[in-house]
C-alpha cells in the first residue's frame, strides 16, 4: 500500500489545479460573482493568497484592522489593486502554502483552496470531481472547525458521503457526494439539490 501523502502535498496539488483552471477564465469571468457573498472571482483568488507573506506581526495587525471577524475582507481589500495576471503570478509562486495557510501541516491551505475552488466553479457552471484522496482528508476536519461554523449546521444529523468513505454524526440522515456535503457544511446552499435523506429539510432550514 502506498504511503499516505502529506497534507502539504495535497494543498499544493489543489492550488496547482486551481491555478490551471483560473488560467482558462476570461476577463469577464474574473469579475463574475461566486458563491461567496459579495466576492467576485478576483476577490476569492485575492483571499486565497492574502495570508501567504504575512509575518506574525502582520497577521496580528490584520486581525486588529478587521476586528478578527472581518480579517478576510481586509486581506481582499489589500490585494484589490492587483490585476488578475498579478494575482495569478502570486498564486503560482505560492502553490505550497506558507504562513497562516500552512497551519496544521497544510490543512488550512487545503481546505481553503478546495472550498473556494468550488465556490468559483459552481458559480460559473464549471463542475469538477474533487480527487477522493483530498476529500477523504478534508471531510473529517470540517465538523469541529469553529471558524467554518459547520457544527451548528449539522448538529443532530448523520451525514454520509456516497462516493467516498466518510460519515459523521447521528440522527436523521443526509446523503450526497463528499463535495456536496462539504459545501453544505461550510454554508453553501448551492449543493442542497444534490443532497437526499430525511435530515435534508433540517439542514436546508439551517442554511437559510
N, C-alpha and C positions, 0 to 999 in steps of 0.2 A: 504494500500500500504506500503511495507516495506521501511524503511529509506534508503536513498542513502548511499552507503558505501564510506568511505573516500578514497582519492587518495593514502594515505599512505598504507592502507589495500590492495588496488588493486596492488600497486607496490610490496608489499610483496608477494602477490599471484603470480604475474608474475615471480618474481625471484625464487620463490619456484618451479614453473613449469619449468623454465629454468634449475634449478639445477637438478631436477628429470630427465629431458631429457639428460643433459650432462653426468649423471651417466650411461647412456646406450651406450655411444660412445666408440669406440675402440681407441687404441693409435694412429693408423693411421688417424682416424677421427680428432683427436686433431691437427694434423699437416696439415690438408686439407685446401684449400683456402675457403674463404667466399665471400659474395657479397661486403664486404668492401675491397676496392682496397689494395692489398699488405698485408692484415691481414689474418692470419690463424685463425682457431677456437680458439686456445690457446691465440692468440693476442686479439681477440674480448672479450673473457672472462676476460683477464687482464684489458682491457679498462673498462669493466662494473664495476669492483671493485676498479679501481685505484684511485678514489677520496674519498673513504669511510672514511679514517682515517686522512685526511689532515686537519691541523689547518688552520686558516685564513692566517697565515704567510706561511705555506707550500703551500697553494693554490697560493698565490702571487708569491712565488718562482718558482712554476711550470709554471705559465703563463710567467714569465720572461725568464725562460730557453727555453720555446717553442715559445717565441715572440708572445704569445697569440694564434695565429692561429695553432700552432703545439703542443699545450699543451697536446692533447690526445696522440700524438706519444711519448712524454716524459713519460707519465704515463705507456704506454705499455712497453717502454724500462726499466722503473724502476722495473717492475714485470717480466722481461724476464727470470730471473734465477729461477723463481718458476716452479715447476713441475705441471702437470695437477692436481695431487692429492692435492697439496698445494693450488692451486687456488680454487679447489672445497671446501676445508675446509674453506678458507677465505670467499668465497661466502656464504656458509651456515651459517656462523657466522653473516653475514651482509645481511640477507634476507630483513630486514627492512632498507630502505635507511638511511644513515647518511651523515653528511657533505653536500657537494655541491649537491649530488643527492637527498637530502631531500627537496631541494628548491621547492617553490610554493606548499607546502603541500604534497610533494612526486611526483609531476607531472614530474619533471626531471627524477627521477628514473624509473617511469612507462613508459615514452616514450622511454628512452634509452634501458631499458631491453626488451621491446616489439619489437622494431625495430631490435635490434641486435639478439634477439632470432630468428627472421625470417631470418636475414642475414645468420645465421648458418644453419637453417633447409632447406631453399630454396637451398642453395649451395650443401647440402648433399642429397637432394632429399627426405626430410622427412617432408612433408607438415602437417600443423595442422590448425584447426579453432580457431582463437583468440576469447575468450569469448566476446560476444556482449557488455556486460557491460563495458569492458575495452576499446573496440574500440570506443564506443559512447562517452566516456570521453576524449579519446586521440584526435580523429579527429578534433574537433573544435580548438584545440590548435596549430595545425601544420601550417596553412597558415600564421599566424602572428609571427612565431618564427624566428627571424633573423638569429640564428645560424644554422638553418636547410636549409635555402635558398629556402623554398617552394614558397614564394610569387612570385618570378620572374619566377618560372617554371609554375605556374598555372594562371598567370595574364591574364585576358580576357577570362577565361574559366569557365564553370559551371561544377562542379564535383558533381556527385550523386551516393551514395552507393546503391547497390541493395539488400543488406542483413541486413543493419542496418539503423536506422533513422538519416541520415546525408546528407546534401547537402551544397554546398558553391559556391558563385560567380555567375557571369552571362557571357553569351557568348556561343560559341559552346560547346555542352555538351560532357562530358566524363563520362561513367558509368562503374561500376565494383564493385567487393566486396570491403568492407571497407578496408580489408588488402591490396588488390592490389592498391587501391588509396593511402593508407598510404605509401607503399613502393615507389610508383612513386613520390609522393610529396617530399619524402626525398632523391630522386636522384637515385633510383634503377631502372635500365632498365628492370630487370628480370620480372617485372609484366606487361609489356606493352602488351604482347599477351593475357592477361586476361581482357583488357580494350576495350571498344567499344565507338562508337559515333563520330560525326563529328569533335570534338575537339581533338581526339586522335593523329592525324598526327602532329598537332602543339605541343602537349605535347611531343611526341616522338622526334621531332626535338630539343626541348629544353633539353631533356635528353641525346642527343648525344654530 
